[in-house]
Amino acid sequence: MHELPDAHLLTGEYLYEVYEDLIRWKLALLPPAAAVVVRIDPAFAGTADKVDEWYGINYSLETAHDVQLTGWADAEAWSELAPVACL
């Protein structure tokens, strides 16, 4: 069994800090306006206006409001998350 510091207990020897710039670059390519959000909730039952041609599943699509996109864009990372996620 390897002896690891507490900070590396979950990642072991596989936390590669050398990829921090790559992670920042990839995250910059994921703006909130490009997000696809899926919500599965009984509260939406009966509100679907489309049917999937292959599986017959009812669904609906809607565009996120500007207020919602702005809120996502202005959100800050949680300090409780791993240091790499708090870029």
C-alpha positions in Angstrom: 0.0 0.0 0.0 1.3 3.4 -0.9 1.6 6.1 1.7 0.1 9.3 0.4 -0.5 12.8 1.9 -4.2 13.5 2.7 -4.5 15.9 -0.2 -3.8 13.0 -2.7 -5.8 10.3 -1.0 -8.5 10.2 -3.8 -6.2 10.8 -6.7 -3.2 8.8 -5.6 -0.3 9.3 -8.0 -2.6 10.3 -10.9 -3.1 14.0 -10.3 -1.2 15.6 -13.1 -0.7 19.3 -12.3 1.2 19.6 -15.6 -2.1 19.6 -17.4 -3.5 22.7 -15.7 -3.0 24.9 -18.8 -4.7 22.3 -21.0 -7.6 22.1 -18.6 -8.0 25.9 -18.5 -8.0 25.9 -22.3 -10.6 23.2 -22.6 -12.8 24.8 -20.0 -12.7 28.1 -22.0 -14.2 26.2 -24.9 -17.3 25.3 -22.9 -19.2 28.6 -22.5 -22.7 28.4 -20.9 -24.4 29.2 -24.2 -23.1 25.9 -25.6 -24.5 23.8 -22.7 -27.0 21.1 -23.2 -29.0 20.7 -20.1 -31.2 17.6 -19.6 -33.9 17.6 -16.9 -35.9 14.5 -16.1 -38.7 15.4 -13.7 -42.2 14.2 -13.2 -43.2 17.8 -12.9 -42.8 18.1 -16.7 -45.2 15.2 -17.4 -47.6 16.1 -20.2 -45.7 19.1 -21.3 -43.6 17.5 -24.1 -44.4 18.6 -27.6 -42.1 16.2 -29.6 -41.7 12.5 -29.9 -38.4 10.7 -30.6 -38.7 8.8 -33.9 -36.6 5.8 -32.7 -37.8 5.2 -29.1 -41.1 7.0 -29.0 -40.0 9.1 -26.0 -41.8 12.4 -25.4 -39.5 15.4 -25.0 -39.4 19.2 -25.5 -36.7 21.7 -26.3 -36.3 25.2 -25.1 -33.5 27.8 -25.2 -32.0 29.0 -22.0 -32.9 32.6 -21.1 -30.2 35.3 -21.1 -30.6 35.8 -17.3 -29.9 32.1 -16.8 -26.9 32.1 -19.2 -25.5 35.2 -17.4 -25.9 33.5 -14.0 -24.0 30.5 -15.3 -21.2 32.6 -16.8 -20.8 34.6 -13.6 -20.7 31.6 -11.3 -17.6 30.9 -9.3 -16.0 27.6 -8.6 -16.7 26.1 -5.2 -13.6 26.2 -3.0 -14.6 22.7 -1.6 -13.8 21.2 -5.0 -10.4 19.8 -6.0 -7.8 22.6 -6.6 -7.7 21.8 -10.3 -11.5 22.6 -10.6 -11.0 26.0 -8.9 -9.2 27.5 -11.9 
